[in-house]
Amino acid sequence: TFAYAASHDLQEPLRKIQSFGDRLAQRAGPQLAEADRDYLARMRGAAARMAALIEALLAYSRVSTAGQA
């Protein structure tokens, strides 16, 4: 279904955002200015919310396809 394909297609770029955000926080986090650390935290929080939305979309696609004969 569309929801299933879309959720899988969205996961890879999101994993990159999460991975690079984690690396940036590890490597440069302490040296960043307070405002920049805030931006990084907001980005990582938004990525976590997006991951939850994608998982919900994937769960929805499973429910909707399981109900079909």
Secondary structure in CASP SS format (residue, H / E / C, confidence):
PFRMAT SS
TARGET T0000
AUTHOR 0000-0000-0000
METHOD secondary structure of the structure
MODEL  1
T C 1.00
F H 1.00
A H 1.00
Y H 1.00
A H 1.00
A H 1.00
S H 1.00
H H 1.00
D H 1.00
L H 1.00
Q H 1.00
E H 1.00
P H 1.00
L H 1.00
R H 1.00
K H 1.00
I H 1.00
Q H 1.00
S H 1.00
F H 1.00
G H 1.00
D H 1.00
R H 1.00
L H 1.00
A H 1.00
Q H 1.00
R H 1.00
A H 1.00
G H 1.00
P H 1.00
Q H 1.00
L C 1.00
A C 1.00
E H 1.00
A H 1.00
D H 1.00
R H 1.00
D H 1.00
Y H 1.00
L H 1.00
A H 1.00
R H 1.00
M H 1.00
R H 1.00
G H 1.00
A H 1.00
A H 1.00
A H 1.00
R H 1.00
M H 1.00
A H 1.00
A H 1.00
L H 1.00
I H 1.00
E H 1.00
A H 1.00
L H 1.00
L H 1.00
A H 1.00
Y H 1.00
S H 1.00
R H 1.00
V H 1.00
S H 1.00
T H 1.00
A H 1.00
G C 1.00
Q C 1.00
A C 1.00
END
